[in-house]
C-alpha cells in the first residue's frame, strides 16, 4: 500500500443496511462515513459505487451479514463483495471488510458425506474481488476462520464487553460461567478468567453435553458446579435458541440461583427471543446484529461493539496490535 495512504485518514464506508452501526463507529473515530450510492433495479439487480476518490486509500467497509426483514444474508454478502470489487477497480490501496457478524461461519467442516464447507467458499469470494483483510467478531470457530482465508484475517472478541457488564452487576456474588456445549468451552474459559480478575474472586466453570442428529439435540449431562451460583451462559450466536434454553433449564435444575446469557450475535429467529425471555433472568447481546423488534428491557441489554471496531480499525490503519483488544 502506498505510504500516502497511511499519511491520510482511513476511509470508512458503511453499506445501507449497516449504516447506524457504521455511524457509531465513525463517531468514535472522530470522522464521517464516506459517501456511496446503492441502487436496486426493477429486476432485483443492484449497483453500488463510491462517490469519492478511493485511489491509493486505506479503506474499511462495514457490513453485518445477518438476514433481516429487508435483505437476506446472501443479498448483503453479494452487495459487500460487489462494492469491494468496485473499490478495487477504482484503485483502492488496501480494502478491509469489517463484518461484525460473518455469514456461513458455522459451515466450517463436513459433518456428513458431501456436506458443503461454506466458510471456505465465502473466503474464496472475498479473495476473488480483491479483499486484503477481513475483520470479524466472535466467529463460530476461530481456527476454521483463520485457515479458510488466504488473505489477512483479524478477530475481535466480545468478552471484554461482557466482563465490564457482569462485573458491575454481579459484584461479590458466587458466579459460574457455563458453555452450552463442549465446542464453546474455550470462549467460556476466556470470559471466566477475565471475570474472575474483574471480580477479584474465583469463578467456577461448567459446560453442557450436546449432540446433534437429524436436526435434533440430545445429551443432558451438566459438567461442573452451578448450585447456588449466578450462572452466565456464553454463546457466540443464538438462532432458534434451543441450545441455550436447554442449557438454562439444566442449570436451574442443578440449583443455579439465577441464569443469565452473554450472546455475541443475537439472531433470535422465529420465536427465539420470546421463548428465552421467560427462561433467562437476563440476556446481554452486542449490537453486531440489531436487536429483535419484540425485545423488551429487561431482560435484554444491548452492548455496543462499535467502539471495539473503531479501535480495531484505527490500529489496523496505523499498524498497531488488534490482538490486544481481546484482553480488555
C-alpha positions as CSV (number, residue, x, y, z in Angstrom):
1,X,0.0,0.0,0.0
2,X,1.4,3.4,-0.9
3,X,2.8,5.4,2.0
4,X,0.4,8.3,1.2
5,X,-2.5,6.1,2.2
6,X,-1.1,5.8,5.8
7,X,-0.4,9.5,6.0
8,X,-4.1,10.3,5.5
9,X,-7.2,9.3,7.4
10,X,-8.7,5.9,6.6
11,X,-11.8,5.9,4.5
12,X,-14.8,4.3,6.2
13,X,-17.9,3.1,4.2
14,X,-21.0,1.5,5.7
15,X,-23.5,-0.1,3.4
16,X,-27.1,1.0,3.9
17,X,-28.3,-1.9,6.0
18,X,-25.4,-1.4,8.5
19,X,-25.4,2.4,8.4
20,X,-26.5,3.1,12.0
21,X,-23.6,0.8,13.2
22,X,-21.2,2.5,10.8
23,X,-22.2,5.9,12.0
24,X,-21.4,4.8,15.6
25,X,-18.0,3.6,14.5
26,X,-17.3,6.8,12.6
27,X,-18.3,8.9,15.6
28,X,-16.0,7.0,17.8
29,X,-13.2,7.6,15.3
30,X,-14.0,11.3,15.1
31,X,-14.7,11.1,11.4
32,X,-17.7,10.8,9.0
33,X,-18.7,8.0,6.7
34,X,-17.5,8.3,3.1
35,X,-20.4,8.7,0.7
36,X,-21.6,6.0,-1.6
37,X,-24.6,5.1,-3.8
38,X,-26.8,2.0,-3.7
39,X,-29.4,1.4,-6.4
40,X,-31.7,-1.5,-6.8
41,X,-33.2,-2.1,-10.3
42,X,-36.6,-3.5,-11.2
43,X,-35.3,-7.0,-11.8
44,X,-33.6,-7.1,-8.3
45,X,-30.1,-6.5,-9.5
46,X,-28.1,-3.8,-7.7
47,X,-25.4,-1.3,-8.2
48,X,-23.1,0.1,-5.6
49,X,-20.3,2.7,-6.1
50,X,-18.2,5.1,-4.0
51,X,-19.0,8.8,-4.5
52,X,-15.5,10.0,-3.7
53,X,-12.0,9.3,-4.9
54,X,-10.7,6.0,-3.5
55,X,-7.3,5.7,-5.3
56,X,-4.5,4.5,-3.1
57,X,-6.5,4.9,0.1
58,X,-6.8,2.6,3.1
59,X,-10.5,1.6,3.0
60,X,-12.8,-0.1,5.5
61,X,-16.2,-1.3,4.5
62,X,-18.7,-2.2,7.3
63,X,-21.5,-4.6,6.6
64,X,-23.0,-7.2,9.0
65,X,-24.2,-10.2,7.1
66,X,-27.3,-11.4,9.0
67,X,-30.7,-11.8,7.4
68,X,-33.4,-9.3,8.3
69,X,-36.9,-8.4,7.0
70,X,-35.4,-6.5,4.1
71,X,-32.5,-8.5,2.9
72,X,-31.2,-12.0,3.2
73,X,-27.6,-12.7,4.3
74,X,-26.9,-13.7,0.7
75,X,-28.1,-10.3,-0.5
76,X,-25.9,-8.5,1.9
77,X,-22.9,-10.7,1.1
78,X,-23.2,-10.0,-2.6
79,X,-23.6,-6.3,-2.1
80,X,-20.5,-6.2,0.0
81,X,-18.5,-8.3,-2.5
82,X,-19.6,-6.1,-5.4
83,X,-18.7,-2.9,-3.6
84,X,-15.3,-4.2,-2.7
85,X,-14.7,-5.2,-6.3
86,X,-15.8,-1.7,-7.4
87,X,-13.3,-0.2,-4.9
88,X,-10.5,-2.4,-6.2
89,X,-11.3,-1.3,-9.8
90,X,-11.2,2.3,-8.6
91,X,-7.6,1.9,-7.4
92,X,-8.0,1.5,-3.7
93,X,-4.7,0.9,-1.9
94,X,-6.0,-1.5,0.7
95,X,-9.5,-2.8,1.4
96,X,-10.7,-4.4,4.7
97,X,-14.1,-5.9,5.0
98,X,-15.4,-5.3,8.6
99,X,-18.1,-7.8,9.2
100,X,-19.4,-7.7,12.8
101,X,-21.4,-10.8,12.0
102,X,-19.9,-13.1,9.3
103,X,-22.4,-15.3,7.5
104,X,-21.8,-19.0,6.9
105,X,-19.2,-19.2,9.8
106,X,-21.0,-22.3,11.2
107,X,-20.5,-24.3,8.0
108,X,-16.8,-24.8,8.7
109,X,-16.4,-28.6,8.2
110,X,-18.2,-31.6,6.8
111,X,-20.4,-33.3,9.4
112,X,-21.9,-35.6,6.8
113,X,-20.8,-37.0,3.5
114,X,-20.9,-34.4,0.7
115,X,-21.6,-31.5,3.1
116,X,-20.6,-28.1,1.9
117,X,-17.7,-26.2,3.6
118,X,-19.3,-22.8,3.0
119,X,-16.8,-20.9,5.2
120,X,-14.1,-21.7,2.7
121,X,-16.3,-20.8,-0.3
122,X,-17.1,-17.4,1.3
123,X,-13.4,-16.8,1.8
124,X,-12.7,-17.6,-1.8
125,X,-15.3,-15.0,-2.9
126,X,-13.7,-12.3,-0.7
127,X,-10.3,-13.1,-2.2
128,X,-11.7,-13.1,-5.7
129,X,-12.9,-9.5,-5.6
130,X,-9.6,-8.2,-4.1
131,X,-10.2,-8.1,-0.4
132,X,-6.9,-7.5,1.5
133,X,-8.3,-8.3,5.0
134,X,-11.4,-9.5,6.8
135,X,-12.2,-8.2,10.3
136,X,-14.9,-10.1,12.2
137,X,-16.0,-10.6,15.8
138,X,-16.6,-13.9,17.6
139,X,-16.7,-16.2,14.6
140,X,-18.1,-19.7,15.3
141,X,-14.7,-21.4,15.0
142,X,-11.7,-19.2,15.1
143,X,-9.3,-21.8,13.7
144,X,-11.6,-22.6,10.8
145,X,-11.9,-18.8,10.1
146,X,-8.2,-18.3,10.1
147,X,-7.5,-21.4,7.9
148,X,-10.2,-20.7,5.4
149,X,-8.8,-17.3,4.2
150,X,-5.6,-16.8,2.3
151,X,-6.0,-13.0,2.8
152,X,-5.3,-11.5,6.2
153,X,-7.8,-12.1,9.0
154,X,-8.4,-10.1,12.2
155,X,-10.6,-11.3,15.0
156,X,-12.3,-9.4,17.8
157,X,-13.9,-10.8,21.0
158,X,-17.0,-9.5,22.9
159,X,-15.7,-10.9,26.2
160,X,-14.2,-7.6,27.4
161,X,-17.7,-6.0,26.9
162,X,-19.4,-8.9,28.8
163,X,-16.8,-8.7,31.6
164,X,-17.4,-5.0,32.2
165,X,-21.2,-5.6,32.3
166,X,-21.3,-8.6,34.6
167,X,-18.6,-7.4,36.9
168,X,-20.8,-4.4,37.7
169,X,-24.0,-6.4,38.0
170,X,-22.7,-9.5,39.9
171,X,-20.1,-7.9,42.2
172,X,-19.5,-10.1,45.2
173,X,-21.8,-13.0,44.3
174,X,-20.8,-16.5,43.6
175,X,-20.6,-17.0,39.8
176,X,-20.2,-19.8,37.3
177,X,-19.5,-19.3,33.6
178,X,-21.1,-22.1,31.6
179,X,-20.7,-23.1,27.9
180,X,-23.9,-24.6,26.4
181,X,-21.8,-27.1,24.5
182,X,-18.3,-28.5,24.6
183,X,-17.4,-26.6,21.4
184,X,-17.7,-23.3,23.2
185,X,-15.6,-24.2,26.2
186,X,-12.6,-22.1,25.1
187,X,-14.8,-19.0,24.6
188,X,-16.4,-19.5,28.1
189,X,-13.0,-20.0,29.7
190,X,-11.8,-16.7,28.3
191,X,-14.7,-14.9,29.9
192,X,-14.3,-16.9,33.2
193,X,-10.7,-15.8,33.5
194,X,-11.5,-12.1,32.7
195,X,-14.5,-12.1,35.1
196,X,-12.5,-13.6,37.9
197,X,-9.9,-10.9,37.5
198,X,-12.5,-8.2,37.5
199,X,-14.5,-9.5,40.4
200,X,-11.4,-10.4,42.5
201,X,-12.5,-13.8,43.5
202,X,-12.7,-17.3,41.8
203,X,-15.4,-18.0,39.2
204,X,-16.5,-21.6,38.5
205,X,-16.6,-23.3,35.1
206,X,-19.1,-25.7,33.6
207,X,-20.3,-27.0,30.3
208,X,-23.3,-28.9,28.8
209,X,-23.1,-32.1,26.8
210,X,-24.7,-31.7,23.4
211,X,-25.1,-34.0,20.4
212,X,-26.9,-33.1,17.1
213,X,-28.6,-35.8,15.0
214,X,-31.1,-35.1,12.1
215,X,-31.6,-31.6,13.4
216,X,-32.4,-32.7,17.0
217,X,-30.4,-32.2,20.2
218,X,-29.5,-34.9,22.7
219,X,-27.3,-35.2,25.8
220,X,-28.3,-33.8,29.2
221,X,-25.1,-34.0,31.3
222,X,-24.0,-30.8,33.0
223,X,-20.3,-31.0,33.9
224,X,-19.3,-28.6,36.7
225,X,-20.8,-27.0,39.8
226,X,-23.5,-24.3,39.5
227,X,-25.6,-24.8,42.6
228,X,-26.2,-21.6,44.5
229,X,-24.3,-19.5,41.8
230,X,-25.2,-16.8,39.4
231,X,-24.7,-18.6,36.0
232,X,-23.5,-16.8,32.9
233,X,-24.2,-18.8,29.8
234,X,-21.8,-17.8,27.0
235,X,-22.6,-18.4,23.3
236,X,-21.3,-16.8,20.1
237,X,-24.7,-16.8,18.4
238,X,-28.3,-17.6,19.1
239,X,-30.6,-18.6,16.2
240,X,-33.5,-20.7,17.4
241,X,-32.4,-20.6,21.0
242,X,-32.8,-24.3,21.5
243,X,-29.3,-24.9,22.7
244,X,-29.3,-22.0,25.1
245,X,-32.8,-22.9,26.5
246,X,-31.7,-26.5,27.1
247,X,-28.6,-25.3,29.0
248,X,-30.5,-22.8,31.0
249,X,-33.1,-25.4,32.1
250,X,-30.3,-27.8,33.1
251,X,-28.6,-25.1,35.2
252,X,-31.8,-24.3,37.0
253,X,-32.5,-28.0,37.7
254,X,-28.9,-28.1,39.2
255,X,-29.7,-25.4,41.6
256,X,-28.4,-22.2,40.0
257,X,-29.5,-19.0,41.8
258,X,-30.1,-17.1,38.5
259,X,-29.3,-17.8,34.9
260,X,-28.0,-15.1,32.5
261,X,-26.8,-15.2,28.9
262,X,-24.0,-13.4,27.2
263,X,-24.6,-13.6,23.4
264,X,-22.2,-12.1,20.8
265,X,-24.7,-12.3,17.9
266,X,-28.4,-12.3,18.8
267,X,-30.1,-13.6,15.6
268,X,-33.2,-14.6,17.5
269,X,-35.0,-16.3,14.6
270,X,-38.7,-17.1,14.9
271,X,-39.9,-17.1,18.5
272,X,-36.4,-17.5,20.0
273,X,-36.4,-14.2,21.9
274,X,-39.9,-14.7,23.3
275,X,-39.1,-18.2,24.4
276,X,-35.8,-17.3,26.0
277,X,-37.1,-14.3,27.8
278,X,-39.2,-16.4,30.1
279,X,-36.4,-18.8,30.9
280,X,-33.4,-16.5,31.5
281,X,-33.2,-13.8,34.1
282,X,-31.3,-11.6,31.7
283,X,-29.8,-11.6,28.2
284,X,-26.8,-9.5,27.2
285,X,-26.1,-9.1,23.4
286,X,-23.9,-6.9,21.3
287,X,-25.2,-4.7,18.5
288,X,-23.4,-6.7,15.8
289,X,-26.9,-7.6,14.9
290,X,-29.8,-5.2,15.6
291,X,-32.0,-6.4,18.5
292,X,-35.3,-8.1,17.6
293,X,-38.4,-6.0,17.2
294,X,-40.1,-7.7,20.1
295,X,-37.2,-7.2,22.5
296,X,-38.0,-5.6,25.9
297,X,-35.7,-4.2,28.5
298,X,-35.4,-6.1,30.8
299,X,-34.4,-8.9,30.2
300,X,-32.4,-7.7,27.2
301,X,-29.3,-5.4,27.5
302,X,-27.6,-4.4,24.3
303,X,-23.8,-3.6,24.5
304,X,-22.3,-1.6,21.6
305,X,-19.3,-3.2,19.9
306,X,-18.9,-0.1,17.7
307,X,-16.1,1.2,19.9
308,X,-14.3,-2.1,19.6
309,X,-14.5,-2.0,15.8
310,X,-13.4,1.7,15.8
311,X,-10.4,1.0,17.9
312,X,-9.5,-2.1,15.7
313,X,-9.7,0.0,12.5
314,X,-7.6,2.7,14.0
315,X,-5.0,0.1,15.0
316,X,-5.1,-1.6,11.6
317,X,-4.6,1.8,9.8
318,X,-1.6,2.7,11.9
319,X,0.0,-0.8,12.2
320,X,-1.0,-1.3,15.8
321,X,-1.9,-4.5,17.6
322,X,-5.5,-5.7,17.2
323,X,-5.0,-8.8,19.4
324,X,-4.5,-6.6,22.5
325,X,-8.2,-5.6,22.3
326,X,-9.2,-9.1,23.2
327,X,-7.5,-8.6,26.6
328,X,-9.9,-5.8,27.5
